[in-house]
């Protein structure tokens, strides 16, 4: 059993347990359930924004502990002030050290908020809406094309945007009308090997109406320039900032370098 399969098996157990603790009716009473959506698609396409979806991430199965001392409030506030186009917050606890509480705390920032998790049940979409998310992630490697369409349809009915994540050519058939953005994960979720070439190989096959987001392995400003020239509009980056002693400063420095290089071009 590879790491992705282990995560999905654990996720089934977790979702089953949470359904027993809180009903859909209870979730629909949360104050964020009626919150107006902030569009990640619009922010990613905005010409004056960086396109960076900055992630708060404590740990990962491949790297172990990345950062357990920087708070979600401080980091996401700094990401916002310094020009992030969106925020991504991990809510998987066992493998990534995240919580729903982290998502709620990040709602203090008035930019699009992505719930980053392994979504396998429509109950998780309702949770995402109830706890302040504007966008949800659907991972093609975890779902069939029919399941993606069904989950994406439900998300749209809830007022959520959908970022579909693919990582190979075979998963292109998961793209459907209900998806707002398509992410290309450069990290193979089965062996965690990272190759930026994955994004460059798939970009030409992603519909122009679905802004393309490059994910994982983006550690240099030059990589963003290369990806932008290839057609990518968004860039999901977390580990590069979070592994720094001060993620806020690391992000600000990265954005300044990016702007300088863009101005030079």
Residue pairs with C-beta under 8 A, 6 or more apart in sequence:
1 9
2 190
2 191
3 61
3 62
3 95
3 189
3 190
3 192
4 141
4 142
4 189
4 190
7 61
7 92
7 95
7 118
8 118
8 120
8 142
10 94
10 95
11 92
11 117
11 118
11 120
12 120
12 121
14 93
14 94
15 120
15 121
15 123
15 124
18 123
18 127
19 123
24 123
24 126
27 33
27 126
27 127
27 129
27 130
28 126
28 130
30 130
30 131
32 104
32 107
32 129
32 130
32 131
32 132
33 129
33 130
35 107
35 132
37 134
37 159
37 160
37 161
38 110
38 111
38 112
38 113
38 134
39 112
39 134
39 161
40 53
40 85
40 86
40 112
40 114
40 134
40 135
40 161
40 163
40 180
40 181
40 234
41 161
41 180
41 181
41 211
43 49
43 85
43 86
43 111
43 112
44 51
44 53
44 85
44 86
44 181
44 211
44 213
44 233
44 234
45 211
45 233
46 85
49 83
49 85
50 83
50 84
50 85
50 235
50 255
50 258
50 259
51 85
51 224
51 228
51 232
51 233
51 234
51 235
52 83
52 84
52 85
52 86
52 224
52 234
52 235
52 236
52 237
52 255
53 84
53 85
53 86
53 87
53 88
53 114
53 213
53 234
53 235
53 236
53 237
54 76
54 79
54 84
54 86
54 87
54 88
54 237
54 238
54 241
54 251
55 87
55 88
55 89
55 90
55 116
55 236
55 237
55 238
55 239
55 241
55 242
56 72
56 75
56 76
56 79
56 87
56 88
56 89
56 90
56 98
56 102
56 106
56 238
56 242
57 66
57 67
57 90
57 96
57 98
57 238
57 239
57 242
58 65
58 66
58 67
58 68
58 90
58 96
58 97
58 98
58 242
59 65
59 66
59 68
59 95
59 96
59 97
60 66
60 95
60 96
60 239
61 95
61 96
61 192
62 187
62 192
63 239
63 243
65 97
66 239
66 242
66 243
67 242
67 243
67 244
67 247
68 97
70 242
70 246
70 247
70 248
72 89
72 102
72 105
72 106
73 105
73 106
73 108
74 248
75 241
75 242
75 247
75 248
76 87
76 89
76 105
76 106
76 108
76 109
77 108
77 109
78 247
78 248
78 251
78 252
79 87
79 109
79 241
79 248
79 251
80 87
80 109
80 110
80 111
82 248
82 251
82 252
82 255
83 255
84 111
84 251
85 111
85 112
85 234
86 111
86 112
86 113
86 114
86 135
86 234
87 106
87 109
87 111
87 112
87 113
87 114
88 114
88 116
88 236
88 238
89 98
89 102
89 103
89 106
89 113
89 114
89 115
89 116
90 96
90 97
90 98
90 102
90 116
90 117
91 98
91 99
91 100
91 102
91 103
91 115
91 116
91 117
92 98
92 116
92 117
92 118
93 99
98 116
98 117
100 127
100 131
103 113
103 115
103 128
103 131
103 132
103 133
104 131
104 132
106 113
106 132
107 113
107 131
107 132
112 134
112 135
112 161
113 132
113 133
113 134
113 135
114 133
114 134
114 135
114 136
114 137
114 163
115 127
115 128
115 131
115 133
115 135
115 136
115 137
116 137
117 124
117 137
118 139
118 142
119 125
119 136
119 137
119 138
119 139
119 142
119 143
119 151
120 142
120 143
122 150
122 151
122 154
124 136
125 136
125 151
125 154
125 155
125 158
125 160
126 158
128 136
128 160
129 158
129 159
129 160
133 160
134 160
134 161
135 160
135 161
135 162
135 163
135 180
136 155
136 160
136 161
136 162
136 163
137 163
137 165
137 183
138 148
138 151
138 152
138 155
138 162
138 163
138 164
138 165
138 174
138 179
139 165
139 185
139 189
140 148
140 164
140 165
140 166
140 167
140 171
140 174
141 165
141 167
141 171
141 189
141 190
143 151
143 174
145 173
145 174
145 176
148 164
148 174
148 176
148 179
149 176
149 178
151 162
152 162
152 164
152 176
152 178
152 179
153 178
155 161
155 162
155 178
156 162
156 178
161 180
161 181
162 178
162 179
162 180
162 181
163 179
163 180
163 181
163 182
163 183
163 213
164 174
164 175
164 179
164 181
164 182
164 183
164 210
165 182
165 183
165 184
165 185
165 215
166 172
166 174
166 175
166 182
166 183
166 184
166 185
166 202
167 184
167 185
167 186
167 187
167 188
167 189
167 198
168 198
168 202
169 201
169 202
169 205
172 202
172 205
172 206
175 182
175 206
175 207
175 210
179 210
180 210
180 211
181 210
181 211
181 212
181 213
181 234
182 206
182 207
182 210
182 211
182 212
182 213
183 212
183 213
183 214
183 215
183 234
183 236
184 198
184 199
184 202
184 203
184 206
184 212
184 213
184 214
184 215
185 198
185 215
185 216
186 194
186 195
186 196
186 197
186 198
186 199
186 214
186 215
186 216
186 217
186 218
187 193
187 194
187 215
187 216
187 217
188 194
188 195
194 216
194 217
195 217
196 214
196 217
196 218
196 223
196 226
196 227
199 212
199 214
199 227
199 230
199 232
200 226
200 227
200 230
203 212
203 230
203 231
203 232
204 231
206 212
211 233
211 234
212 231
212 232
212 233
212 234
213 232
213 233
213 234
213 235
213 236
214 227
214 232
214 234
214 235
214 236
215 235
215 236
216 236
216 239
217 223
218 224
218 227
218 235
218 236
218 237
218 240
219 240
221 254
221 257
221 258
221 261
222 261
224 235
224 258
225 258
225 261
225 262
225 265
227 235
237 254
240 250
240 254
241 247
241 250
241 251
241 254
244 250
